[in-house]
Amino acid sequence: MTVVELRQYTLRPGQRDILIDLFDRELLEPQEAAGCTVVGQFRDEDDPDRFVWFRSFPDLAARHAALTAFYLEGEAWRKHRDAANATMLDSDNVLLLRPESDFPPLDRPLDAVEPASRVLVLIGPASVAFPEPFASFVTEPAENTFRALPVREGENVRVGVWIFPDLASLRSFESRLATTQVQRLRLAPTARSSLR
């Protein structure tokens, strides 16, 4: 079964575009060569110092192997980790999830142009029902087997993901939502995000 990470990074003021440029240019392909699938990476529309991204793996064993290959054995992270880490205040806000309805196969764009599309992510209690998401996930209760990268533990959440052609369409959808007590992430895909 697929395992998905939803990663929310709090960055130092003014550092988001620096991290995105480094991430999109130097860290995408090496992660995927190590066995990770980088589903999408985003600017948070409501927080100029937040970078959000999804990464997935076939299962927990594959996650451990891929993260070991990238972070502990790979040249790309060894070369760029200091520059990446210098942009971050916190990288531990991570949910480990399993799909109720998974992301379909996605292709990385070739044109490297930032799209007008927007992605909405809702994070709520596991009991919440979301209206027809593009993809949905619940907490993966298994132990985090790669302890070098912490995840949020002791939580039981549901995550819904929707894609809209633009921010106005996202806001229109939000205005019809009856859901309360959820975290809302309004996300703008980077130029090389597959999820867009």
N, C-alpha and C positions, 0 to 999 in steps of 0.2 A: 504494500500500500504506500502511496506517495506521502512524503513528509514535506511540509512547507514551513518556511520561516517568514514571518512578517517582522521586519527589522525597522525600528524608528530611531534615528540618530539625532541627538541634540548637538548642534555644531557651534563653534565659536562664531561670534558675530562677523558677518561678511565673508565667511569661508565656504558657503555652500557651492558656489559656482566653481571654486577651486577643486573641491572634492569631486563634483560631478565630472569635470573635465578629466581629472586623473582616473576616476572610476571607469568612465566610458572609453577612454583611450588606452588604459594600461591594465585594467583589472577584470574586464568582462571575459575575453577569450581565455586567459589563463585559468579562471575559475571553471569555465565550461570544459576546458581540456582536462581539468582535475576530476571532473565528474559532477559538478554542480550545474543546475539549470537556473540561470538568472532570468526570472520571469519578467521583471519590470523594475525600473528605478525612477524616482519621482521627486519633484519639488512639492512641499506642502504649501498650498495656496494661502493658508492662514498663519503660517509661521515661517518667516524668512530664514530661520536657523534650524529647520528640520529637513532631513533627508530620509526618505522612506523607500524601502525596497523589499521585493519578494524574491526568495530563492527556494528551489525545490530539489528533492532527491527521490530516487525510487523507494528507499526504505531507510531505516535508522542505521543499518550496517553500511549502506552506501554513503549516507551522510558522514559517518565517522571517517570512512576511507577518503572521501572527497575533501573534507576539511583538513584532514591530516596532510594530504597531498598538496593542497594549496597553501595552508598557513605554516606548516612545519617543514615541508620539503621543497616547496616551489620557489623558483627564482623571482617571480613577479612580486610576491608579497614581501620577500626579503628586501628587494630593491626599493619598493614604494611604500612600505608600511610606515616609516617615520613621517613622510609627507602626508599620508592619509590620516594617521593618528593625530597629527598636529592640528587638523581641522576640527577635531571632535572634543566635546565635553563629556558625552555619554553615549556609549554604543551598546548598553546592556538591556535596552527596552526591546525585548525580542519575545515574540510568541511562537511556540512550536505547535504546529497545527496538522490535522489530517483532513482530507477533503470529504465533504458531503457531496459536492459536485465540483470536480477539479477544473483547473484551467485547461482549455483545449491546447493542442500543439500550436505554438506561436512562432512566427518567423521574425528574426531581427531585421529592422529596416535597413535598406542599403543606402538611402539618400541622406541619412543623418541630419534630417531637418526636424525641428521640434514641432509636434503636431498641435492642432487646436483642440484635440480631444481632451477630455478630463476623466479621471477615475475617482469614484467614490468608494471609500471603505468604511463600513460600520462595524464597530466592535462592541458587543453587548453580552449580557449574561446568556448562558447556553439555552435558557428557556425562551429567548426572544425568537419570534418568527419574522423573517425578512421577506419582502415581496419580490419573487422571481429574480434573484441575483444572477449575474453572469457566472459567478462561482461562489461557493460557500464552504466554510471550514469550521471545525470545532477543535478544541484543545486536544493535542496529542498527549495522553497521560503518561506515556513511557518516560523513563529517566533520560535526561540529557546525557548522552554518552560521550560528548566532546566538551569536557568541562572547561576548557580554555575559553570557550565562548558561552557566557551565561545566558540563560533564558528565564523568563518569568515563570515561577513555579507556584503551585497551590492555587491556580486560577482555573475556572471552567467557563470558557467564553465561546461565543459563536461570532464568526467574521463573515460578512457579506461584501461582495465586490461587484460594482456596476461600471459600465463604460458608457460615456456620452460623447456626442460629437463636439460639444463645446461647454463652457462653463454655464451659460444660460440654461441649457438643457438639464444640466446637473441640478441647478438651483430650482428649476421647475419641478423636477422629481422630488427633491427634498421638501418642497412646500406641501406635497401631498402625503408625506410620511407621517404616520401616527406614532412612530417609534420614539420613545423617550429613554433616558438613562443609557444612552450609547455614546461612545466616542465616535466622532465623525472626522474622517480624513478626506479633504478635498485635494486631489493630487493632479499635478501637471506632469505628464511623461517627459523624460529627457529625450534628446534626439535619438539615442540608441536603445530606448526601452522597447522590448518586444510587446508588452502589454500596453496598448494605446487605443 
